[in-house]
Amino acid sequence: MIYKVKAINTNNGNVYDFELKRVGPDDFAYYDEALGEDVHPNEIADNIIREICNALMQVGSPLRYIKPGETKEYNRHMTFDISLTCEE
């Protein structure tokens, strides 16, 4: 499954759009364009995107239960309002 992530920084209004894909039961990957390959979210070079991914890996995140076709808001993070859309 593909997860479209849109995170808005609540301090400065910057918007970050990217995708995660499920590569295993509890594993996700981020496509790093500079490297041209999938990387584990803990190994993302961009600190901001890595911080957003870390927030999405927390218990209670919609990343764990969202179904294809759904969009969920995840606003428990202090710096970002995150919207997550699941696609097949």
Phi and psi in radians as a Rosetta constraint file:
Dihedral C 1 N 2 CA 2 C 2 CIRCULARHARMONIC -1.928 0.35
Dihedral N 2 CA 2 C 2 N 3 CIRCULARHARMONIC 2.375 0.35
Dihedral C 2 N 3 CA 3 C 3 CIRCULARHARMONIC -2.062 0.35
Dihedral N 3 CA 3 C 3 N 4 CIRCULARHARMONIC 2.031 0.35
Dihedral C 3 N 4 CA 4 C 4 CIRCULARHARMONIC -1.536 0.35
Dihedral N 4 CA 4 C 4 N 5 CIRCULARHARMONIC 2.196 0.35
Dihedral C 4 N 5 CA 5 C 5 CIRCULARHARMONIC -1.977 0.35
Dihedral N 5 CA 5 C 5 N 6 CIRCULARHARMONIC 2.293 0.35
Dihedral C 5 N 6 CA 6 C 6 CIRCULARHARMONIC -2.248 0.35
Dihedral N 6 CA 6 C 6 N 7 CIRCULARHARMONIC 2.069 0.35
Dihedral C 6 N 7 CA 7 C 7 CIRCULARHARMONIC -2.126 0.35
Dihedral N 7 CA 7 C 7 N 8 CIRCULARHARMONIC 2.271 0.35
Dihedral C 7 N 8 CA 8 C 8 CIRCULARHARMONIC -1.948 0.35
Dihedral N 8 CA 8 C 8 N 9 CIRCULARHARMONIC 2.157 0.35
Dihedral C 8 N 9 CA 9 C 9 CIRCULARHARMONIC -1.234 0.35
Dihedral N 9 CA 9 C 9 N 10 CIRCULARHARMONIC 2.111 0.35
Dihedral C 9 N 10 CA 10 C 10 CIRCULARHARMONIC -1.296 0.35
Dihedral N 10 CA 10 C 10 N 11 CIRCULARHARMONIC -0.241 0.35
Dihedral C 10 N 11 CA 11 C 11 CIRCULARHARMONIC -1.531 0.35
Dihedral N 11 CA 11 C 11 N 12 CIRCULARHARMONIC -0.704 0.35
Dihedral C 11 N 12 CA 12 C 12 CIRCULARHARMONIC -2.185 0.35
Dihedral N 12 CA 12 C 12 N 13 CIRCULARHARMONIC -0.061 0.35
Dihedral C 12 N 13 CA 13 C 13 CIRCULARHARMONIC 1.410 0.35
Dihedral N 13 CA 13 C 13 N 14 CIRCULARHARMONIC 0.024 0.35
Dihedral C 13 N 14 CA 14 C 14 CIRCULARHARMONIC -1.093 0.35
Dihedral N 14 CA 14 C 14 N 15 CIRCULARHARMONIC 2.473 0.35
Dihedral C 14 N 15 CA 15 C 15 CIRCULARHARMONIC -1.979 0.35
Dihedral N 15 CA 15 C 15 N 16 CIRCULARHARMONIC 2.369 0.35
Dihedral C 15 N 16 CA 16 C 16 CIRCULARHARMONIC -2.155 0.35
Dihedral N 16 CA 16 C 16 N 17 CIRCULARHARMONIC 2.055 0.35
Dihedral C 16 N 17 CA 17 C 17 CIRCULARHARMONIC -2.009 0.35
Dihedral N 17 CA 17 C 17 N 18 CIRCULARHARMONIC 2.268 0.35
Dihedral C 17 N 18 CA 18 C 18 CIRCULARHARMONIC -2.820 0.35
Dihedral N 18 CA 18 C 18 N 19 CIRCULARHARMONIC 3.056 0.35
Dihedral C 18 N 19 CA 19 C 19 CIRCULARHARMONIC -2.134 0.35
Dihedral N 19 CA 19 C 19 N 20 CIRCULARHARMONIC 2.554 0.35
Dihedral C 19 N 20 CA 20 C 20 CIRCULARHARMONIC -2.051 0.35
Dihedral N 20 CA 20 C 20 N 21 CIRCULARHARMONIC 2.642 0.35
Dihedral C 20 N 21 CA 21 C 21 CIRCULARHARMONIC -2.275 0.35
Dihedral N 21 CA 21 C 21 N 22 CIRCULARHARMONIC 2.532 0.35
Dihedral C 21 N 22 CA 22 C 22 CIRCULARHARMONIC -1.380 0.35
Dihedral N 22 CA 22 C 22 N 23 CIRCULARHARMONIC 2.217 0.35
Dihedral C 22 N 23 CA 23 C 23 CIRCULARHARMONIC -2.054 0.35
Dihedral N 23 CA 23 C 23 N 24 CIRCULARHARMONIC 0.067 0.35
Dihedral C 23 N 24 CA 24 C 24 CIRCULARHARMONIC -3.033 0.35
Dihedral N 24 CA 24 C 24 N 25 CIRCULARHARMONIC 3.098 0.35
Dihedral C 24 N 25 CA 25 C 25 CIRCULARHARMONIC -0.962 0.35
Dihedral N 25 CA 25 C 25 N 26 CIRCULARHARMONIC -0.702 0.35
Dihedral C 25 N 26 CA 26 C 26 CIRCULARHARMONIC -2.252 0.35
Dihedral N 26 CA 26 C 26 N 27 CIRCULARHARMONIC 0.343 0.35
Dihedral C 26 N 27 CA 27 C 27 CIRCULARHARMONIC -2.019 0.35
Dihedral N 27 CA 27 C 27 N 28 CIRCULARHARMONIC 2.472 0.35
Dihedral C 27 N 28 CA 28 C 28 CIRCULARHARMONIC -2.280 0.35
Dihedral N 28 CA 28 C 28 N 29 CIRCULARHARMONIC 2.746 0.35
Dihedral C 28 N 29 CA 29 C 29 CIRCULARHARMONIC -2.345 0.35
Dihedral N 29 CA 29 C 29 N 30 CIRCULARHARMONIC 2.597 0.35
Dihedral C 29 N 30 CA 30 C 30 CIRCULARHARMONIC -2.006 0.35
Dihedral N 30 CA 30 C 30 N 31 CIRCULARHARMONIC 2.319 0.35
Dihedral C 30 N 31 CA 31 C 31 CIRCULARHARMONIC -1.485 0.35
Dihedral N 31 CA 31 C 31 N 32 CIRCULARHARMONIC 1.986 0.35
Dihedral C 31 N 32 CA 32 C 32 CIRCULARHARMONIC -1.588 0.35
Dihedral N 32 CA 32 C 32 N 33 CIRCULARHARMONIC 1.917 0.35
Dihedral C 32 N 33 CA 33 C 33 CIRCULARHARMONIC -1.118 0.35
Dihedral N 33 CA 33 C 33 N 34 CIRCULARHARMONIC -0.646 0.35
Dihedral C 33 N 34 CA 34 C 34 CIRCULARHARMONIC -1.104 0.35
Dihedral N 34 CA 34 C 34 N 35 CIRCULARHARMONIC -0.683 0.35
Dihedral C 34 N 35 CA 35 C 35 CIRCULARHARMONIC -1.479 0.35
Dihedral N 35 CA 35 C 35 N 36 CIRCULARHARMONIC -0.416 0.35
Dihedral C 35 N 36 CA 36 C 36 CIRCULARHARMONIC 1.274 0.35
Dihedral N 36 CA 36 C 36 N 37 CIRCULARHARMONIC 0.492 0.35
Dihedral C 36 N 37 CA 37 C 37 CIRCULARHARMONIC -2.667 0.35
Dihedral N 37 CA 37 C 37 N 38 CIRCULARHARMONIC 2.877 0.35
Dihedral C 37 N 38 CA 38 C 38 CIRCULARHARMONIC -1.336 0.35
Dihedral N 38 CA 38 C 38 N 39 CIRCULARHARMONIC 2.468 0.35
Dihedral C 38 N 39 CA 39 C 39 CIRCULARHARMONIC -2.320 0.35
Dihedral N 39 CA 39 C 39 N 40 CIRCULARHARMONIC 2.643 0.35
Dihedral C 39 N 40 CA 40 C 40 CIRCULARHARMONIC -1.167 0.35
Dihedral N 40 CA 40 C 40 N 41 CIRCULARHARMONIC 2.473 0.35
Dihedral C 40 N 41 CA 41 C 41 CIRCULARHARMONIC -0.946 0.35
Dihedral N 41 CA 41 C 41 N 42 CIRCULARHARMONIC -0.513 0.35
Dihedral C 41 N 42 CA 42 C 42 CIRCULARHARMONIC -1.250 0.35
Dihedral N 42 CA 42 C 42 N 43 CIRCULARHARMONIC -0.241 0.35
Dihedral C 42 N 43 CA 43 C 43 CIRCULARHARMONIC -1.901 0.35
Dihedral N 43 CA 43 C 43 N 44 CIRCULARHARMONIC 0.210 0.35
Dihedral C 43 N 44 CA 44 C 44 CIRCULARHARMONIC -1.198 0.35
Dihedral N 44 CA 44 C 44 N 45 CIRCULARHARMONIC 2.296 0.35
Dihedral C 44 N 45 CA 45 C 45 CIRCULARHARMONIC -1.256 0.35
Dihedral N 45 CA 45 C 45 N 46 CIRCULARHARMONIC -0.577 0.35
Dihedral C 45 N 46 CA 46 C 46 CIRCULARHARMONIC -1.312 0.35
Dihedral N 46 CA 46 C 46 N 47 CIRCULARHARMONIC 2.001 0.35
Dihedral C 46 N 47 CA 47 C 47 CIRCULARHARMONIC -1.039 0.35
Dihedral N 47 CA 47 C 47 N 48 CIRCULARHARMONIC -0.669 0.35
Dihedral C 47 N 48 CA 48 C 48 CIRCULARHARMONIC -1.206 0.35
Dihedral N 48 CA 48 C 48 N 49 CIRCULARHARMONIC -0.827 0.35
Dihedral C 48 N 49 CA 49 C 49 CIRCULARHARMONIC -1.123 0.35
Dihedral N 49 CA 49 C 49 N 50 CIRCULARHARMONIC -0.658 0.35
Dihedral C 49 N 50 CA 50 C 50 CIRCULARHARMONIC -1.101 0.35
Dihedral N 50 CA 50 C 50 N 51 CIRCULARHARMONIC -0.701 0.35
Dihedral C 50 N 51 CA 51 C 51 CIRCULARHARMONIC -1.102 0.35
Dihedral N 51 CA 51 C 51 N 52 CIRCULARHARMONIC -0.726 0.35
Dihedral C 51 N 52 CA 52 C 52 CIRCULARHARMONIC -1.117 0.35
Dihedral N 52 CA 52 C 52 N 53 CIRCULARHARMONIC -0.785 0.35
Dihedral C 52 N 53 CA 53 C 53 CIRCULARHARMONIC -1.083 0.35
Dihedral N 53 CA 53 C 53 N 54 CIRCULARHARMONIC -0.712 0.35
Dihedral C 53 N 54 CA 54 C 54 CIRCULARHARMONIC -1.057 0.35
Dihedral N 54 CA 54 C 54 N 55 CIRCULARHARMONIC -0.686 0.35
Dihedral C 54 N 55 CA 55 C 55 CIRCULARHARMONIC -1.107 0.35
Dihedral N 55 CA 55 C 55 N 56 CIRCULARHARMONIC -0.686 0.35
Dihedral C 55 N 56 CA 56 C 56 CIRCULARHARMONIC -1.256 0.35
Dihedral N 56 CA 56 C 56 N 57 CIRCULARHARMONIC -0.330 0.35
Dihedral C 56 N 57 CA 57 C 57 CIRCULARHARMONIC -1.467 0.35
Dihedral N 57 CA 57 C 57 N 58 CIRCULARHARMONIC -0.125 0.35
Dihedral C 57 N 58 CA 58 C 58 CIRCULARHARMONIC -1.180 0.35
Dihedral N 58 CA 58 C 58 N 59 CIRCULARHARMONIC 2.701 0.35
Dihedral C 58 N 59 CA 59 C 59 CIRCULARHARMONIC -1.071 0.35
Dihedral N 59 CA 59 C 59 N 60 CIRCULARHARMONIC 2.372 0.35
Dihedral C 59 N 60 CA 60 C 60 CIRCULARHARMONIC 1.636 0.35
Dihedral N 60 CA 60 C 60 N 61 CIRCULARHARMONIC -0.133 0.35
Dihedral C 60 N 61 CA 61 C 61 CIRCULARHARMONIC -1.195 0.35
Dihedral N 61 CA 61 C 61 N 62 CIRCULARHARMONIC 2.500 0.35
Dihedral C 61 N 62 CA 62 C 62 CIRCULARHARMONIC -1.130 0.35
Dihedral N 62 CA 62 C 62 N 63 CIRCULARHARMONIC -0.261 0.35
Dihedral C 62 N 63 CA 63 C 63 CIRCULARHARMONIC -1.005 0.35
Dihedral N 63 CA 63 C 63 N 64 CIRCULARHARMONIC -0.492 0.35
Dihedral C 63 N 64 CA 64 C 64 CIRCULARHARMONIC -1.396 0.35
Dihedral N 64 CA 64 C 64 N 65 CIRCULARHARMONIC -0.425 0.35
Dihedral C 64 N 65 CA 65 C 65 CIRCULARHARMONIC -2.287 0.35
Dihedral N 65 CA 65 C 65 N 66 CIRCULARHARMONIC -0.083 0.35
Dihedral C 65 N 66 CA 66 C 66 CIRCULARHARMONIC -1.141 0.35
Dihedral N 66 CA 66 C 66 N 67 CIRCULARHARMONIC 2.510 0.35
Dihedral C 66 N 67 CA 67 C 67 CIRCULARHARMONIC -1.911 0.35
Dihedral N 67 CA 67 C 67 N 68 CIRCULARHARMONIC 2.751 0.35
Dihedral C 67 N 68 CA 68 C 68 CIRCULARHARMONIC -0.929 0.35
Dihedral N 68 CA 68 C 68 N 69 CIRCULARHARMONIC 2.380 0.35
Dihedral C 68 N 69 CA 69 C 69 CIRCULARHARMONIC 1.577 0.35
Dihedral N 69 CA 69 C 69 N 70 CIRCULARHARMONIC -0.137 0.35
Dihedral C 69 N 70 CA 70 C 70 CIRCULARHARMONIC -1.700 0.35
Dihedral N 70 CA 70 C 70 N 71 CIRCULARHARMONIC 2.655 0.35
Dihedral C 70 N 71 CA 71 C 71 CIRCULARHARMONIC -2.190 0.35
Dihedral N 71 CA 71 C 71 N 72 CIRCULARHARMONIC 2.302 0.35
Dihedral C 71 N 72 CA 72 C 72 CIRCULARHARMONIC -2.214 0.35
Dihedral N 72 CA 72 C 72 N 73 CIRCULARHARMONIC 2.527 0.35
Dihedral C 72 N 73 CA 73 C 73 CIRCULARHARMONIC -1.664 0.35
Dihedral N 73 CA 73 C 73 N 74 CIRCULARHARMONIC 2.480 0.35
Dihedral C 73 N 74 CA 74 C 74 CIRCULARHARMONIC -2.339 0.35
Dihedral N 74 CA 74 C 74 N 75 CIRCULARHARMONIC 1.682 0.35
Dihedral C 74 N 75 CA 75 C 75 CIRCULARHARMONIC -1.962 0.35
Dihedral N 75 CA 75 C 75 N 76 CIRCULARHARMONIC 0.413 0.35
Dihedral C 75 N 76 CA 76 C 76 CIRCULARHARMONIC -1.458 0.35
Dihedral N 76 CA 76 C 76 N 77 CIRCULARHARMONIC -0.107 0.35
Dihedral C 76 N 77 CA 77 C 77 CIRCULARHARMONIC -1.447 0.35
Dihedral N 77 CA 77 C 77 N 78 CIRCULARHARMONIC 2.463 0.35
Dihedral C 77 N 78 CA 78 C 78 CIRCULARHARMONIC -1.202 0.35
Dihedral N 78 CA 78 C 78 N 79 CIRCULARHARMONIC -0.538 0.35
Dihedral C 78 N 79 CA 79 C 79 CIRCULARHARMONIC -1.829 0.35
Dihedral N 79 CA 79 C 79 N 80 CIRCULARHARMONIC -0.429 0.35
Dihedral C 79 N 80 CA 80 C 80 CIRCULARHARMONIC -2.220 0.35
Dihedral N 80 CA 80 C 80 N 81 CIRCULARHARMONIC 2.449 0.35
Dihedral C 80 N 81 CA 81 C 81 CIRCULARHARMONIC -1.681 0.35
Dihedral N 81 CA 81 C 81 N 82 CIRCULARHARMONIC 2.081 0.35
Dihedral C 81 N 82 CA 82 C 82 CIRCULARHARMONIC -1.970 0.35
Dihedral N 82 CA 82 C 82 N 83 CIRCULARHARMONIC 2.311 0.35
Dihedral C 82 N 83 CA 83 C 83 CIRCULARHARMONIC -2.001 0.35
Dihedral N 83 CA 83 C 83 N 84 CIRCULARHARMONIC 2.310 0.35
Dihedral C 83 N 84 CA 84 C 84 CIRCULARHARMONIC -2.183 0.35
Dihedral N 84 CA 84 C 84 N 85 CIRCULARHARMONIC 2.194 0.35
Dihedral C 84 N 85 CA 85 C 85 CIRCULARHARMONIC -2.086 0.35
Dihedral N 85 CA 85 C 85 N 86 CIRCULARHARMONIC 2.271 0.35
Dihedral C 85 N 86 CA 86 C 86 CIRCULARHARMONIC -1.752 0.35
Dihedral N 86 CA 86 C 86 N 87 CIRCULARHARMONIC 2.290 0.35
Dihedral C 86 N 87 CA 87 C 87 CIRCULARHARMONIC -2.190 0.35
Dihedral N 87 CA 87 C 87 N 88 CIRCULARHARMONIC 2.718 0.35
